Each structure stands twice: as C-alpha cells, then as structure tokens.
C-alpha cells in the first residue's frame, strides 16, 4: 500500500513483562484511506508481513488530549509526555506507550496531506473494498 506519511516511532509496552524495553514501530497514513492511520510493527519472521493496526486519524488526534475510543482501540494521554494506545480484541489487550511529540508531528503531516473535512474527496472506494475483501 502506498504510504503518504510515515514516521518511525519508539514504543514501550508498560503493562508487558519488559516495560522499559523499546520496540521500533511506524506510524502510517495513506491518502487512499484518509480517515485512518496505521501503527505498524516489523514482521515476526522472514517472509511475513508487517503487523499493522488501523484506527481513526481523528481518534488518535482526540486521544492526545483526553481519553477517546471504545471497543478495540482506546487512546489517552499518558505520563511523561506519552500517549497510551490500548489495542484489544475482547479477551486480550496490549497497551502501547508512544511519544506524544512524535504523534503530534505525524498528525501535522497527515493533516497537511488531507485537511480535516476533506477526507471524502480522497477516499478510494475501490482500494478500500479490495482491502476489505482480501
């Protein structure tokens, strides 16, 4: 998938067994999917694809300032200039801590690509449908 904006990001898993070990991830924004952003992690093994969680761009923007989201993705301000992204599936969950300043710069670039309110003009329905059916 073509990515219009990407930014490497160092994350920690504060509720995991090794909360101080930093992992490398990447924030992604594709103008063909203008309402969403992706949080990607490298594949676990050779020949595998990146692991990517997609969620709302507005959700990420709102979660920087106040707890936002319901269900599988929740985002809230965290301690020490970080943002907490909680990803879950009903039974399991992971809390990912990301630097707020990196998220802010990423969102500024993403909103520069597609300003708020202009998403529908960039929506690629064929691409989105193909992704859903894959």
Beta strands, then each sheet from edge to edge (+ up, - down):
strand 1: 5-12
strand 2: 23-29
strand 3: 36-41
strand 4: 51-56
strand 5: 73-77
strand 6: 82-88
strand 7: 93-99
sheet 1: 4+ 3- 2+ 1- 7+ 6- 5+
end
